[in-house]
Amino acid sequence: MDPDDQDPILRSALALRRTLWLGEIELYQDHLSISGWRWSGAVWRPIPIADIRRVEKWPATHRGHNFVIRPTETRDYYCRVEEGVFFWVKEFRDDDRTELTIQH
């Protein structure tokens, strides 16, 4: 899962519950990646699609979380996809490998 191997299917600016500057989420054929900067330096977290048990789209308040990624083995990622969240919903709705839950 090298970020330079392929072009992403989808890319958006991202904010996490924890501090992440210049955050970005990218969707690839076999994984998604979360990248950005923290006090400790650069961050790149690949998450294989096969390891994601569920994705949730939440109604977002101003600056609140609107997207939750729930991997099978690791902690959940509470995110705010800054633009195009419904493109992400469509991608996960069309993908049989993960479960999508939309909360209203």
N, C-alpha and C positions, 0 to 999 in steps of 0.2 A: 504494500500500500504506500507507494511513493507518490507524493503529491504532483510530481512532474511527469508521471507516466501517461496521464490522460487528461482531457479537458473535462471540467465539471458539467453535469447536466443542468445544475441550478446553483446559484451563488447569491447569498444575501448578507448584509451587515447583521451583526448579532451582538446582543448583550446577554450576560449570564447573571445569575443571582450573586455570584462572587465577582470580584473586580476582574474585568478583562477589557483592555483598551484595544481599539481597532479590531474588534472581534469580527469574525467571518465564519459562516457555515457554508459548506460546499457539499453537494450531493454528487456522487459518482455511481457508476453501475453497480459496484460491489460494496461500497462503504460511504459513509459521510464523514466529514472532518470538521472539527472545530479548531480555529486558530486565532491567535491574537497575542497580546502582550500582558504580562503580569509583572509585579515587582521583581520576581526572580528571573525574568527574561522571556524569551519567546515560548509560545505554547502551540503545540500541534497535537491534537487528539483524534486519531482515526477510530471510527466505530464501524466494524463490519455490519452490513445490513442483516446478515444472518444472526447477529447477536442482539438485535433490537427486538424486544418482545412487543412493545407498544409505543405509539406516538399519539400524543393528545394535543388537540387544538383547543385552547381556552379562550373565552372572551377576555379581551385585555382592557384594563383601565389604562389611563395615561401612564406610560413608563412601567406598566406591570408585565408579568410573564404571559405570553400567548402561545407557547409551544413547549411541550415537555417530551423529552426523549427518555424512554425507560429501557435501558439495556438489561439483558438477562442477568449478568454477573456483576455489574458495577453499579455505582450510584447513579441516580437519575440526574438529568441535565434540565434545569429549569431555565428556559431561554425567552428572550424577546427577539423574534425575527423582525427586524426593523422595516423591511419592505417586502412585499410579495408573499405574505404568509399563505395566501390561498393557492399560490403555485405549489408551495410545499405540500399543502393538504391534497391537492390533485395528484402529485407524484406518489404520495404514500397511499392514497385511495386506489390508485391504479396498480400498485405493487402488492402481489399476493404474499410476499414474504413477511410482512409486518401487519399488525392490527392498528387501525386508526380509530380513535375516539374523538368526536367533536362535541364539546360542551357548549351549550348556549346560555 
